[in-house]
């Protein structure tokens, strides 16, 4: 793998307390990779804090686009700048940059177009709420039924993409809670997906936007989106 052409994208919203640690951990684990922080119109000092890190590129979105729009900005940048690979890492500190090598190695071995870092495959170090586990199980059976693919952690935002998937997703990427929907999108276009077990940790600061109360709404919305993506024709 051409390591000089790997871009690590960090979508961040109000992560001023986490962002420098995330960047520092990436630098320690993979100093040769470029880093791009997408500041999704944060109301705190996320952008200013990220810019303190030498050599890190920061894009400030003019208004809040959500995770889908922020990550697609990363795809557009990676495609326009000629990167061969893009790694997505959340800005909340849950993803361990030392685990990026597992994604890189899995992509090199499998030749897949996207590799997902799974919390539930081989490694059992991270425990989510019961509502999230239920949702992930529902998505697992949906993917088995619709695209005959086993995905144990479809909501994981810890992923690596090759040039083919970057080219597709920079043009078409789901807006709202996009991780499960993107799996359908890639498979519909004939791209290959695999998973590798990774270790994750709980966030140290801030809270998740998906609360137990919001989980049923999130599940219903994503399931409808998955079926819509499955039935639509290819772009």
LOLO-805655 format. One record per atom (N, C-alpha, C): atom name; x, y, z; residue number from 0. Coordinates in steps of 0.1 Angstrom, whole numbers. Layout:
<site 'CA',<X,Y,Z>,NUM>;
...
% end
This chain:
<site 'N',<8,-12,0>,0>;
<site 'CA',<0,0,0>,0>;
<site 'C',<9,13,0>,0>;
<site 'N',<5,22,-9>,1>;
<site 'CA',<13,34,-10>,1>;
<site 'C',<9,43,2>,1>;
<site 'N',<17,43,12>,2>;
<site 'CA',<14,50,25>,2>;
<site 'C',<15,65,23>,2>;
<site 'N',<22,70,13>,3>;
<site 'CA',<22,84,11>,3>;
<site 'C',<9,90,6>,3>;
<site 'N',<0,81,1>,4>;
<site 'CA',<-13,86,-4>,4>;
<site 'C',<-24,81,5>,4>;
<site 'N',<-22,81,18>,5>;
<site 'CA',<-33,78,27>,5>;
<site 'C',<-37,90,35>,5>;
<site 'N',<-50,93,35>,6>;
<site 'CA',<-55,105,42>,6>;
<site 'C',<-64,100,53>,6>;
<site 'N',<-62,105,65>,7>;
<site 'CA',<-70,102,77>,7>;
<site 'C',<-80,114,78>,7>;
<site 'N',<-93,111,78>,8>;
<site 'CA',<-103,122,79>,8>;
<site 'C',<-110,121,92>,8>;
<site 'N',<-111,132,100>,9>;
<site 'CA',<-117,132,113>,9>;
<site 'C',<-129,142,112>,9>;
<site 'N',<-141,137,111>,10>;
<site 'CA',<-153,146,112>,10>;
<site 'C',<-155,149,127>,10>;
<site 'N',<-156,162,129>,11>;
<site 'CA',<-157,167,143>,11>;
<site 'C',<-167,177,145>,11>;
<site 'N',<-176,176,155>,12>;
<site 'CA',<-185,186,159>,12>;
<site 'C',<-184,187,175>,12>;
<site 'N',<-180,199,179>,13>;
<site 'CA',<-179,202,193>,13>;
<site 'C',<-170,192,200>,13>;
<site 'N',<-158,190,195>,14>;
<site 'CA',<-148,180,201>,14>;
<site 'C',<-135,187,205>,14>;
<site 'N',<-137,200,211>,15>;
<site 'CA',<-125,207,215>,15>;
<site 'C',<-117,200,226>,15>;
<site 'N',<-124,192,234>,16>;
<site 'CA',<-117,185,245>,16>;
<site 'C',<-111,172,240>,16>;
<site 'N',<-114,167,228>,17>;
<site 'CA',<-109,154,224>,17>;
<site 'C',<-99,155,212>,17>;
<site 'N',<-101,166,204>,18>;
<site 'CA',<-95,166,191>,18>;
<site 'C',<-79,165,191>,18>;
<site 'N',<-73,172,200>,19>;
<site 'CA',<-58,172,200>,19>;
<site 'C',<-53,158,204>,19>;
<site 'N',<-60,152,213>,20>;
<site 'CA',<-56,138,217>,20>;
<site 'C',<-57,128,206>,20>;
<site 'N',<-68,130,198>,21>;
<site 'CA',<-70,121,187>,21>;
<site 'C',<-59,123,177>,21>;
<site 'N',<-56,136,174>,22>;
<site 'CA',<-45,139,164>,22>;
<site 'C',<-32,134,169>,22>;
<site 'N',<-29,136,182>,23>;
<site 'CA',<-16,132,188>,23>;
<site 'C',<-15,117,187>,23>;
<site 'N',<-26,109,190>,24>;
<site 'CA',<-25,95,189>,24>;
<site 'C',<-23,90,174>,24>;
<site 'N',<-29,97,165>,25>;
<site 'CA',<-27,93,151>,25>;
<site 'C',<-12,96,147>,25>;
<site 'N',<-7,107,151>,26>;
<site 'CA',<7,110,148>,26>;
<site 'C',<16,100,154>,26>;
<site 'N',<13,95,166>,27>;
<site 'CA',<22,85,172>,27>;
<site 'C',<21,72,165>,27>;
<site 'N',<9,68,160>,28>;
<site 'CA',<8,55,154>,28>;
<site 'C',<11,55,139>,28>;
<site 'N',<8,66,132>,29>;
<site 'CA',<10,66,118>,29>;
<site 'C',<15,80,114>,29>;
<site 'N',<27,83,117>,30>;
<site 'CA',<32,97,114>,30>;
<site 'C',<33,100,99>,30>;
<site 'N',<33,90,91>,31>;
<site 'CA',<34,92,76>,31>;
<site 'C',<21,95,69>,31>;
<site 'N',<10,94,76>,32>;
<site 'CA',<-3,97,70>,32>;
<site 'C',<-7,111,72>,32>;
<site 'N',<-14,117,62>,33>;
<site 'CA',<-19,130,62>,33>;
<site 'C',<-32,130,70>,33>;
<site 'N',<-35,142,77>,34>;
<site 'CA',<-47,143,85>,34>;
<site 'C',<-55,155,81>,34>;
<site 'N',<-68,152,79>,35>;
<site 'CA',<-78,163,76>,35>;
<site 'C',<-89,163,86>,35>;
<site 'N',<-91,174,93>,36>;
<site 'CA',<-102,176,103>,36>;
<site 'C',<-113,184,96>,36>;
<site 'N',<-125,178,96>,37>;
<site 'CA',<-137,185,91>,37>;
<site 'C',<-144,190,102>,37>;
<site 'N',<-144,203,105>,38>;
<site 'CA',<-151,210,115>,38>;
<site 'C',<-165,213,111>,38>;
<site 'N',<-175,205,116>,39>;
<site 'CA',<-188,206,111>,39>;
<site 'C',<-196,218,118>,39>;
<site 'N',<-191,230,116>,40>;
<site 'CA',<-197,242,122>,40>;
<site 'C',<-199,241,137>,40>;
<site 'N',<-188,237,144>,41>;
<site 'CA',<-189,235,158>,41>;
<site 'C',<-191,249,165>,41>;
<site 'N',<-198,248,176>,42>;
<site 'CA',<-201,260,184>,42>;
<site 'C',<-190,262,195>,42>;
<site 'N',<-180,253,196>,43>;
<site 'CA',<-170,255,206>,43>;
<site 'C',<-157,258,198>,43>;
<site 'N',<-145,255,204>,44>;
<site 'CA',<-132,259,198>,44>;
<site 'C',<-126,247,191>,44>;
<site 'N',<-134,238,185>,45>;
<site 'CA',<-128,227,178>,45>;
<site 'C',<-118,231,167>,45>;
<site 'N',<-122,240,159>,46>;
<site 'CA',<-114,244,148>,46>;
<site 'C',<-101,251,153>,46>;
<site 'N',<-102,260,162>,47>;
<site 'CA',<-90,267,167>,47>;
<site 'C',<-80,257,174>,47>;
<site 'N',<-86,247,181>,48>;
<site 'CA',<-78,237,188>,48>;
<site 'C',<-71,228,178>,48>;
<site 'N',<-78,224,168>,49>;
<site 'CA',<-72,215,158>,49>;
<site 'C',<-61,221,150>,49>;
<site 'N',<-62,235,148>,50>;
<site 'CA',<-52,242,141>,50>;
<site 'C',<-39,244,148>,50>;
<site 'N',<-39,241,161>,51>;
<site 'CA',<-27,241,169>,51>;
<site 'C',<-18,230,166>,51>;
<site 'N',<-23,219,160>,52>;
<site 'CA',<-15,207,156>,52>;
<site 'C',<-8,210,143>,52>;
<site 'N',<5,209,143>,53>;
<site 'CA',<13,213,131>,53>;
<site 'C',<11,203,120>,53>;
<site 'N',<9,208,108>,54>;
<site 'CA',<7,199,96>,54>;
<site 'C',<-6,194,94>,54>;
<site 'N',<-16,197,102>,55>;
<site 'CA',<-30,192,101>,55>;
<site 'C',<-38,201,93>,55>;
<site 'N',<-45,196,83>,56>;
<site 'CA',<-54,205,75>,56>;
<site 'C',<-68,205,82>,56>;
<site 'N',<-74,217,82>,57>;
<site 'CA',<-87,218,88>,57>;
<site 'C',<-96,225,78>,57>;
<site 'N',<-108,219,76>,58>;
<site 'CA',<-118,225,68>,58>;
<site 'C',<-130,229,77>,58>;
<site 'N',<-134,242,76>,59>;
<site 'CA',<-145,247,84>,59>;
<site 'C',<-157,247,76>,59>;
<site 'N',<-167,239,78>,60>;
<site 'CA',<-179,240,70>,60>;
<site 'C',<-187,252,74>,60>;
<site 'N',<-194,259,65>,61>;
<site 'CA',<-201,271,68>,61>;
<site 'C',<-213,269,76>,61>;
<site 'N',<-219,257,76>,62>;
<site 'CA',<-230,254,85>,62>;
<site 'C',<-230,239,87>,62>;
<site 'N',<-238,235,97>,63>;
<site 'CA',<-238,221,102>,63>;
<site 'C',<-244,212,92>,63>;
<site 'N',<-236,203,86>,64>;
<site 'CA',<-241,194,76>,64>;
<site 'C',<-245,180,82>,64>;
<site 'N',<-240,177,94>,65>;
<site 'CA',<-242,164,100>,65>;
<site 'C',<-231,155,96>,65>;
<site 'N',<-231,143,101>,66>;
<site 'CA',<-219,134,98>,66>;
<site 'C',<-218,130,84>,66>;
<site 'N',<-229,129,77>,67>;
<site 'CA',<-229,125,63>,67>;
<site 'C',<-222,136,54>,67>;
<site 'N',<-226,148,56>,68>;
<site 'CA',<-220,159,48>,68>;
<site 'C',<-205,161,52>,68>;
<site 'N',<-202,160,65>,69>;
<site 'CA',<-188,161,69>,69>;
<site 'C',<-179,151,63>,69>;
<site 'N',<-183,138,64>,70>;
<site 'CA',<-175,128,58>,70>;
<site 'C',<-174,129,43>,70>;
<site 'N',<-185,133,36>,71>;
<site 'CA',<-184,134,22>,71>;
<site 'C',<-175,145,18>,71>;
<site 'N',<-174,156,26>,72>;
<site 'CA',<-164,166,24>,72>;
<site 'C',<-150,160,24>,72>;
<site 'N',<-147,150,33>,73>;
<site 'CA',<-135,143,33>,73>;
<site 'C',<-133,135,20>,73>;
<site 'N',<-143,128,15>,74>;
<site 'CA',<-142,121,3>,74>;
<site 'C',<-139,130,-9>,74>;
<site 'N',<-145,141,-10>,75>;
<site 'CA',<-143,151,-20>,75>;
<site 'C',<-128,156,-20>,75>;
<site 'N',<-123,159,-8>,76>;
<site 'CA',<-109,163,-7>,76>;
<site 'C',<-100,152,-11>,76>;
<site 'N',<-102,140,-6>,77>;
<site 'CA',<-93,129,-9>,77>;
<site 'C',<-93,126,-24>,77>;
<site 'N',<-105,127,-30>,78>;
<site 'CA',<-105,124,-45>,78>;
<site 'C',<-98,135,-53>,78>;
<site 'N',<-101,148,-49>,79>;
<site 'CA',<-95,159,-57>,79>;
<site 'C',<-80,159,-55>,79>;
<site 'N',<-75,155,-43>,80>;
<site 'CA',<-60,155,-41>,80>;
<site 'C',<-53,143,-44>,80>;
<site 'N',<-60,133,-50>,81>;
<site 'CA',<-53,121,-55>,81>;
<site 'C',<-50,111,-45>,81>;
<site 'N',<-56,111,-34>,82>;
<site 'CA',<-53,100,-24>,82>;
<site 'C',<-58,87,-28>,82>;
<site 'N',<-50,76,-26>,83>;
<site 'CA',<-54,63,-29>,83>;
<site 'C',<-63,56,-19>,83>;
<site 'N',<-61,61,-6>,84>;
<site 'CA',<-68,55,5>,84>;
<site 'C',<-73,66,15>,84>;
<site 'N',<-85,64,21>,85>;
<site 'CA',<-89,73,31>,85>;
<site 'C',<-94,65,43>,85>;
<site 'N',<-90,69,55>,86>;
<site 'CA',<-94,63,67>,86>;
<site 'C',<-103,73,75>,86>;
<site 'N',<-114,68,79>,87>;
<site 'CA',<-123,77,87>,87>;
<site 'C',<-122,73,102>,87>;
<site 'N',<-119,83,110>,88>;
<site 'CA',<-118,82,124>,88>;
<site 'C',<-126,92,131>,88>;
<site 'N',<-135,88,140>,89>;
<site 'CA',<-143,98,147>,89>;
<site 'C',<-135,107,156>,89>;
<site 'N',<-140,119,158>,90>;
<site 'CA',<-133,129,166>,90>;
<site 'C',<-135,128,181>,90>;
<site 'N',<-143,118,185>,91>;
<site 'CA',<-146,117,200>,91>;
<site 'C',<-137,109,208>,91>;
<site 'N',<-127,103,201>,92>;
<site 'CA',<-117,95,208>,92>;
<site 'C',<-120,81,210>,92>;
<site 'N',<-131,76,205>,93>;
<site 'CA',<-135,62,207>,93>;
<site 'C',<-126,53,198>,93>;
<site 'N',<-122,57,187>,94>;
<site 'CA',<-114,49,178>,94>;
<site 'C',<-99,50,181>,94>;
<site 'N',<-92,39,182>,95>;
<site 'CA',<-78,39,186>,95>;
<site 'C',<-70,39,173>,95>;
<site 'N',<-62,50,171>,96>;
<site 'CA',<-54,51,159>,96>;
<site 'C',<-44,40,157>,96>;
<site 'N',<-40,34,168>,97>;
<site 'CA',<-30,22,167>,97>;
<site 'C',<-37,10,160>,97>;
<site 'N',<-50,11,159>,98>;
<site 'CA',<-58,0,152>,98>;
<site 'C',<-59,2,137>,98>;
<site 'N',<-54,14,133>,99>;
<site 'CA',<-55,17,118>,99>;
<site 'C',<-47,7,110>,99>;
<site 'N',<-36,2,115>,100>;
<site 'CA',<-28,-8,108>,100>;
<site 'C',<-36,-20,105>,100>;
<site 'N',<-45,-24,114>,101>;
<site 'CA',<-54,-36,111>,101>;
<site 'C',<-62,-33,99>,101>;
<site 'N',<-68,-21,98>,102>;
<site 'CA',<-76,-18,86>,102>;
<site 'C',<-67,-18,74>,102>;
<site 'N',<-56,-12,74>,103>;
<site 'CA',<-47,-12,63>,103>;
<site 'C',<-43,-26,59>,103>;
<site 'N',<-39,-35,68>,104>;
<site 'CA',<-35,-48,65>,104>;
<site 'C',<-46,-56,59>,104>;
<site 'N',<-58,-55,65>,105>;
<site 'CA',<-70,-62,60>,105>;
<site 'C',<-73,-58,46>,105>;
<site 'N',<-72,-45,43>,106>;
<site 'CA',<-75,-41,29>,106>;
<site 'C',<-64,-47,19>,106>;
<site 'N',<-52,-47,24>,107>;
<site 'CA',<-41,-52,15>,107>;
<site 'C',<-43,-67,13>,107>;
<site 'N',<-47,-74,23>,108>;
<site 'CA',<-49,-89,22>,108>;
<site 'C',<-61,-92,13>,108>;
<site 'N',<-72,-85,16>,109>;
<site 'CA',<-85,-89,10>,109>;
<site 'C',<-87,-83,-4>,109>;
<site 'N',<-81,-71,-7>,110>;
<site 'CA',<-84,-65,-19>,110>;
<site 'C',<-97,-58,-20>,110>;
<site 'N',<-104,-57,-8>,111>;
<site 'CA',<-117,-51,-8>,111>;
<site 'C',<-117,-36,-10>,111>;
<site 'N',<-128,-30,-13>,112>;
<site 'CA',<-129,-16,-15>,112>;
<site 'C',<-132,-8,-3>,112>;
<site 'N',<-137,-14,8>,113>;
<site 'CA',<-139,-8,21>,113>;
<site 'C',<-138,-19,31>,113>;
<site 'N',<-131,-15,42>,114>;
<site 'CA',<-129,-24,54>,114>;
<site 'C',<-134,-17,66>,114>;
<site 'N',<-143,-23,73>,115>;
<site 'CA',<-149,-18,85>,115>;
<site 'C',<-142,-23,97>,115>;
<site 'N',<-139,-14,107>,116>;
<site 'CA',<-134,-19,120>,116>;
<site 'C',<-145,-22,129>,116>;
<site 'N',<-146,-35,132>,117>;
<site 'CA',<-158,-40,140>,117>;
<site 'C',<-155,-42,155>,117>;
<site 'N',<-164,-37,163>,118>;
<site 'CA',<-162,-39,178>,118>;
<site 'C',<-166,-53,182>,118>;
<site 'N',<-172,-60,173>,119>;
<site 'CA',<-178,-73,177>,119>;
<site 'C',<-173,-85,170>,119>;
<site 'N',<-162,-83,162>,120>;
<site 'CA',<-156,-94,155>,120>;
<site 'C',<-142,-97,161>,120>;
<site 'N',<-141,-108,167>,121>;
<site 'CA',<-128,-112,174>,121>;
<site 'C',<-126,-105,187>,121>;
<site 'N',<-127,-92,187>,122>;
<site 'CA',<-124,-84,198>,122>;
<site 'C',<-137,-80,206>,122>;
<site 'N',<-137,-82,218>,123>;
<site 'CA',<-149,-79,226>,123>;
<site 'C',<-145,-69,238>,123>;
<site 'N',<-140,-58,234>,124>;
<site 'CA',<-135,-48,243>,124>;
<site 'C',<-145,-36,246>,124>;
<site 'N',<-156,-36,238>,125>;
<site 'CA',<-164,-24,238>,125>;
<site 'C',<-179,-29,239>,125>;
<site 'N',<-186,-23,249>,126>;
<site 'CA',<-200,-27,251>,126>;
<site 'C',<-209,-15,249>,126>;
<site 'N',<-218,-16,240>,127>;
<site 'CA',<-227,-5,237>,127>;
<site 'C',<-240,-7,246>,127>;
<site 'N',<-249,2,245>,128>;
<site 'CA',<-262,1,252>,128>;
<site 'C',<-270,-10,245>,128>;
<site 'N',<-280,-15,252>,129>;
<site 'CA',<-288,-26,247>,129>;
<site 'C',<-296,-21,235>,129>;
<site 'N',<-300,-9,234>,130>;
<site 'CA',<-307,-4,222>,130>;
<site 'C',<-299,-4,210>,130>;
<site 'N',<-286,0,212>,131>;
<site 'CA',<-277,0,200>,131>;
<site 'C',<-274,-14,196>,131>;
<site 'N',<-272,-23,205>,132>;
<site 'CA',<-269,-37,202>,132>;
<site 'C',<-281,-43,194>,132>;
<site 'N',<-293,-39,198>,133>;
<site 'CA',<-305,-44,191>,133>;
<site 'C',<-306,-39,177>,133>;
<site 'N',<-303,-26,175>,134>;
<site 'CA',<-302,-20,162>,134>;
<site 'C',<-292,-26,153>,134>;
<site 'N',<-280,-29,158>,135>;
<site 'CA',<-270,-35,150>,135>;
<site 'C',<-274,-49,146>,135>;
<site 'N',<-281,-57,155>,136>;
<site 'CA',<-286,-70,152>,136>;
<site 'C',<-296,-69,140>,136>;
<site 'N',<-305,-59,141>,137>;
<site 'CA',<-315,-58,131>,137>;
<site 'C',<-308,-55,117>,137>;
<site 'N',<-299,-46,117>,138>;
<site 'CA',<-291,-43,105>,138>;
<site 'C',<-284,-55,100>,138>;
<site 'N',<-278,-63,109>,139>;
<site 'CA',<-271,-75,105>,139>;
<site 'C',<-280,-84,97>,139>;
<site 'N',<-292,-87,102>,140>;
<site 'CA',<-302,-95,94>,140>;
<site 'C',<-307,-89,82>,140>;
<site 'N',<-308,-76,81>,141>;
<site 'CA',<-312,-69,69>,141>;
<site 'C',<-302,-71,58>,141>;
<site 'N',<-289,-69,62>,142>;
<site 'CA',<-279,-71,52>,142>;
<site 'C',<-278,-85,47>,142>;
<site 'N',<-280,-95,56>,143>;
<site 'CA',<-280,-109,52>,143>;
<site 'C',<-291,-111,42>,143>;
<site 'N',<-302,-105,44>,144>;
<site 'CA',<-314,-107,35>,144>;
<site 'C',<-313,-100,22>,144>;
<site 'N',<-308,-87,23>,145>;
<site 'CA',<-308,-79,11>,145>;
<site 'C',<-296,-81,2>,145>;
<site 'N',<-284,-82,8>,146>;
<site 'CA',<-272,-82,-1>,146>;
<site 'C',<-263,-94,2>,146>;
<site 'N',<-269,-103,10>,147>;
<site 'CA',<-262,-116,13>,147>;
<site 'C',<-247,-113,18>,147>;
<site 'N',<-246,-104,27>,148>;
<site 'CA',<-234,-100,33>,148>;
<site 'C',<-235,-99,48>,148>;
<site 'N',<-225,-105,55>,149>;
<site 'CA',<-225,-105,70>,149>;
<site 'C',<-217,-93,74>,149>;
<site 'N',<-224,-84,82>,150>;
<site 'CA',<-217,-72,87>,150>;
<site 'C',<-221,-71,102>,150>;
<site 'N',<-211,-73,110>,151>;
<site 'CA',<-214,-74,125>,151>;
<site 'C',<-214,-60,131>,151>;
<site 'N',<-209,-50,125>,152>;
<site 'CA',<-209,-37,131>,152>;
<site 'C',<-211,-26,121>,152>;
<site 'N',<-223,-26,115>,153>;
<site 'CA',<-226,-17,104>,153>;
<site 'C',<-227,-2,108>,153>;
<site 'N',<-228,1,121>,154>;
<site 'CA',<-228,15,125>,154>;
<site 'C',<-214,20,128>,154>;
<site 'N',<-204,12,127>,155>;
<site 'CA',<-190,17,130>,155>;
<site 'C',<-186,27,120>,155>;
<site 'N',<-180,38,125>,156>;
<site 'CA',<-175,49,117>,156>;
<site 'C',<-160,48,115>,156>;
<site 'N',<-154,36,119>,157>;
<site 'CA',<-140,34,118>,157>;
<site 'C',<-137,25,106>,157>;
<site 'N',<-133,32,94>,158>;
<site 'CA',<-133,25,81>,158>;
<site 'C',<-121,30,73>,158>;
<site 'N',<-118,21,63>,159>;
<site 'CA',<-108,25,53>,159>;
<site 'C',<-114,23,39>,159>;
<site 'N',<-112,32,30>,160>;
<site 'CA',<-117,31,17>,160>;
<site 'C',<-106,32,7>,160>;
<site 'N',<-107,25,-4>,161>;
<site 'CA',<-97,26,-15>,161>;
<site 'C',<-102,36,-25>,161>;
<site 'N',<-94,38,-36>,162>;
<site 'CA',<-97,48,-46>,162>;
<site 'C',<-111,46,-53>,162>;
<site 'N',<-115,34,-55>,163>;
<site 'CA',<-128,31,-62>,163>;
<site 'C',<-139,36,-53>,163>;
<site 'N',<-139,33,-40>,164>;
<site 'CA',<-150,37,-31>,164>;
<site 'C',<-149,52,-28>,164>;
<site 'N',<-137,58,-28>,165>;
<site 'CA',<-136,72,-26>,165>;
<site 'C',<-143,79,-38>,165>;
<site 'N',<-141,74,-50>,166>;
<site 'CA',<-146,80,-62>,166>;
<site 'C',<-161,80,-62>,166>;
<site 'N',<-167,69,-58>,167>;
<site 'CA',<-181,67,-57>,167>;
<site 'C',<-187,76,-46>,167>;
<site 'N',<-182,75,-34>,168>;
<site 'CA',<-188,82,-23>,168>;
<site 'C',<-185,97,-23>,168>;
<site 'N',<-176,102,-30>,169>;
<site 'CA',<-174,117,-31>,169>;
<site 'C',<-186,123,-39>,169>;
<site 'N',<-192,114,-47>,170>;
<site 'CA',<-204,119,-55>,170>;
<site 'C',<-217,116,-49>,170>;
<site 'N',<-218,105,-42>,171>;
<site 'CA',<-230,100,-36>,171>;
<site 'C',<-227,94,-22>,171>;
<site 'N',<-233,101,-12>,172>;
<site 'CA',<-230,96,1>,172>;
<site 'C',<-243,100,10>,172>;
<site 'N',<-248,91,18>,173>;
<site 'CA',<-260,94,26>,173>;
<site 'C',<-258,105,35>,173>;
<site 'N',<-268,113,38>,174>;
<site 'CA',<-266,125,46>,174>;
<site 'C',<-267,122,61>,174>;
<site 'N',<-277,114,65>,175>;
<site 'CA',<-281,112,79>,175>;
<site 'C',<-278,98,84>,175>;
<site 'N',<-269,97,94>,176>;
<site 'CA',<-265,84,99>,176>;
<site 'C',<-261,75,87>,176>;
<site 'N',<-251,78,80>,177>;
<site 'CA',<-248,72,67>,177>;
<site 'C',<-241,58,68>,177>;
<site 'N',<-236,54,79>,178>;
<site 'CA',<-227,42,79>,178>;
<site 'C',<-234,30,74>,178>;
<site 'N',<-246,26,79>,179>;
<site 'CA',<-253,14,74>,179>;
<site 'C',<-257,16,59>,179>;
<site 'N',<-262,28,56>,180>;
<site 'CA',<-267,30,42>,180>;
<site 'C',<-256,29,32>,180>;
<site 'N',<-244,34,36>,181>;
<site 'CA',<-232,33,26>,181>;
<site 'C',<-229,19,22>,181>;
<site 'N',<-231,10,31>,182>;
<site 'CA',<-228,-5,28>,182>;
<site 'C',<-237,-9,16>,182>;
<site 'N',<-250,-6,17>,183>;
<site 'CA',<-259,-9,6>,183>;
<site 'C',<-254,-2,-7>,183>;
<site 'N',<-251,10,-6>,184>;
<site 'CA',<-246,18,-18>,184>;
<site 'C',<-234,12,-24>,184>;
<site 'N',<-224,8,-16>,185>;
<site 'CA',<-212,2,-22>,185>;
<site 'C',<-215,-12,-29>,185>;
<site 'N',<-223,-20,-22>,186>;
<site 'CA',<-226,-33,-27>,186>;
<site 'C',<-235,-32,-40>,186>;
<site 'N',<-244,-22,-41>,187>;
<site 'CA',<-252,-20,-53>,187>;
<site 'C',<-243,-17,-65>,187>;
<site 'N',<-232,-11,-62>,188>;
<site 'CA',<-223,-8,-73>,188>;
<site 'C',<-212,-18,-75>,188>;
<site 'N',<-213,-29,-69>,189>;
<site 'CA',<-204,-40,-72>,189>;
<site 'C',<-191,-39,-64>,189>;
<site 'N',<-190,-31,-54>,190>;
<site 'CA',<-178,-30,-46>,190>;
<site 'C',<-178,-40,-35>,190>;
<site 'N',<-166,-44,-31>,191>;
<site 'CA',<-164,-54,-21>,191>;
<site 'C',<-162,-48,-7>,191>;
<site 'N',<-167,-55,3>,192>;
<site 'CA',<-167,-50,17>,192>;
<site 'C',<-162,-61,26>,192>;
<site 'N',<-154,-58,36>,193>;
<site 'CA',<-150,-68,46>,193>;
<site 'C',<-149,-61,60>,193>;
<site 'N',<-147,-69,70>,194>;
<site 'CA',<-146,-64,84>,194>;
<site 'C',<-133,-69,90>,194>;
<site 'N',<-128,-62,100>,195>;
<site 'CA',<-117,-67,108>,195>;
<site 'C',<-120,-63,123>,195>;
<site 'N',<-117,-72,132>,196>;
<site 'CA',<-120,-69,146>,196>;
<site 'C',<-110,-59,151>,196>;
<site 'N',<-115,-48,158>,197>;
<site 'CA',<-106,-38,164>,197>;
<site 'C',<-111,-35,178>,197>;
<site 'N',<-102,-29,185>,198>;
<site 'CA',<-104,-25,199>,198>;
<site 'C',<-109,-10,199>,198>;
<site 'N',<-119,-7,207>,199>;
<site 'CA',<-124,7,208>,199>;
<site 'C',<-126,10,223>,199>;
<site 'N',<-127,23,226>,200>;
<site 'CA',<-129,27,239>,200>;
<site 'C',<-140,37,240>,200>;
<site 'N',<-145,39,252>,201>;
<site 'CA',<-156,49,254>,201>;
<site 'C',<-151,63,254>,201>;
<site 'N',<-159,72,249>,202>;
<site 'CA',<-155,86,248>,202>;
<site 'C',<-152,92,262>,202>;
<site 'N',<-142,100,263>,203>;
<site 'CA',<-138,106,275>,203>;
<site 'C',<-146,119,278>,203>;
<site 'N',<-150,126,268>,204>;
<site 'CA',<-157,139,269>,204>;
<site 'C',<-169,139,259>,204>;
<site 'N',<-179,147,263>,205>;
<site 'CA',<-191,148,255>,205>;
<site 'C',<-200,136,255>,205>;
<site 'N',<-211,137,248>,206>;
<site 'CA',<-221,126,248>,206>;
<site 'C',<-225,123,233>,206>;
<site 'N',<-230,111,231>,207>;
<site 'CA',<-234,107,218>,207>;
<site 'C',<-248,114,215>,207>;
<site 'N',<-250,116,202>,208>;
<site 'CA',<-262,122,197>,208>;
<site 'C',<-274,112,197>,208>;
<site 'N',<-270,99,198>,209>;
<site 'CA',<-281,89,197>,209>;
<site 'C',<-283,84,211>,209>;
<site 'N',<-293,90,218>,210>;
<site 'CA',<-297,86,232>,210>;
<site 'C',<-306,74,231>,210>;
<site 'N',<-308,67,243>,211>;
<site 'CA',<-318,56,243>,211>;
<site 'C',<-332,60,238>,211>;
<site 'N',<-336,72,241>,212>;
<site 'CA',<-349,77,237>,212>;
<site 'C',<-350,79,222>,212>;
<site 'N',<-339,83,216>,213>;
<site 'CA',<-338,86,202>,213>;
<site 'C',<-336,73,194>,213>;
<site 'N',<-331,62,200>,214>;
<site 'CA',<-327,50,193>,214>;
<site 'C',<-338,44,184>,214>;
<site 'N',<-351,43,189>,215>;
<site 'CA',<-361,37,180>,215>;
<site 'C',<-364,46,168>,215>;
<site 'N',<-363,59,170>,216>;
<site 'CA',<-365,68,158>,216>;
<site 'C',<-353,66,148>,216>;
<site 'N',<-341,65,154>,217>;
<site 'CA',<-329,63,145>,217>;
<site 'C',<-330,50,138>,217>;
<site 'N',<-334,39,144>,218>;
<site 'CA',<-336,26,138>,218>;
<site 'C',<-346,26,127>,218>;
<site 'N',<-357,32,129>,219>;
<site 'CA',<-368,33,119>,219>;
<site 'C',<-363,41,107>,219>;
<site 'N',<-356,52,110>,220>;
<site 'CA',<-352,61,99>,220>;
<site 'C',<-341,54,90>,220>;
<site 'N',<-332,47,97>,221>;
<site 'CA',<-321,40,89>,221>;
<site 'C',<-327,28,82>,221>;
<site 'N',<-336,21,87>,222>;
<site 'CA',<-342,9,80>,222>;
<site 'C',<-349,14,68>,222>;
<site 'N',<-357,25,69>,223>;
<site 'CA',<-363,30,57>,223>;
<site 'C',<-353,34,46>,223>;
<site 'N',<-342,41,51>,224>;
<site 'CA',<-332,45,42>,224>;
<site 'C',<-325,34,35>,224>;
<site 'N',<-323,23,42>,225>;
<site 'CA',<-316,11,37>,225>;
<site 'C',<-325,5,26>,225>;
<site 'N',<-338,4,28>,226>;
<site 'CA',<-347,-2,18>,226>;
<site 'C',<-348,8,6>,226>;
<site 'N',<-348,21,8>,227>;
<site 'CA',<-348,30,-3>,227>;
<site 'C',<-336,29,-11>,227>;
<site 'N',<-324,28,-5>,228>;
<site 'CA',<-311,26,-12>,228>;
<site 'C',<-311,13,-20>,228>;
<site 'N',<-317,3,-14>,229>;
<site 'CA',<-317,-10,-20>,229>;
<site 'C',<-325,-11,-33>,229>;
<site 'N',<-337,-4,-32>,230>;
<site 'CA',<-346,-4,-44>,230>;
<site 'C',<-343,6,-55>,230>;
<site 'N',<-335,16,-52>,231>;
<site 'CA',<-332,26,-62>,231>;
<site 'C',<-322,20,-72>,231>;
<site 'N',<-322,25,-84>,232>;
<site 'CA',<-313,20,-94>,232>;
<site 'C',<-299,26,-92>,232>;
<site 'N',<-289,19,-98>,233>;
<site 'CA',<-275,24,-96>,233>;
<site 'C',<-274,38,-103>,233>;
<site 'N',<-264,46,-97>,234>;
<site 'CA',<-261,58,-104>,234>;
<site 'C',<-252,56,-115>,234>;
% end
